[in-house]
Amino acid sequence: MKEDEFRLFAKKEGYTAPEFRTQPPNAFFDQHAYKDDLIEFVQDGEFIVETDKNRKSFKAGELCIVDAGLVHTDSVGRDGAKYLMAWRAAQTPKA
């Protein structure tokens, strides 16, 4: 995925305008959950999302989707991370 594709996806799916963020190498964020849906587009480095059942690493050009209510931790790779993030109100889960 490229940045313009991410921005188009975010707009089409009802997310806020993307915000640019950076995180230092090896940053770690304790277990938490969001009240809204989150998408992140990694531009550089590595971003890792871990739940009690899954661990997924996202690198440059990859899209990370974190649904509202998902309890998880976040961590950053040894080179830090640069990414875009956008939010939207939690969507009703599909049956």
HELIX and SHEET records of a PDB file:
HELIX    1   1 GLU A    3  LYS A   12  1                                  10    
SHEET    1   A 3 GLU A  19  GLN A  23  0                                        
SHEET    2   A 3 HIS A  72  ARG A  88 -1                                        
SHEET    3   A 3 PHE A  28  HIS A  32 -1                                        
SHEET    1   B 4 GLU A  19  GLN A  23  0                                        
SHEET    2   B 4 HIS A  72  ARG A  88 -1                                        
SHEET    3   B 4 ASP A  37  GLU A  50 -1                                        
SHEET    4   B 4 ARG A  55  LYS A  59 -1                                        
SHEET    1   C 4 GLU A  19  GLN A  23  0                                        
SHEET    2   C 4 HIS A  72  ARG A  88 -1                                        
SHEET    3   C 4 ASP A  37  GLU A  50 -1                                        
SHEET    4   C 4 LEU A  63  VAL A  66 -1                                        
END                                                                             
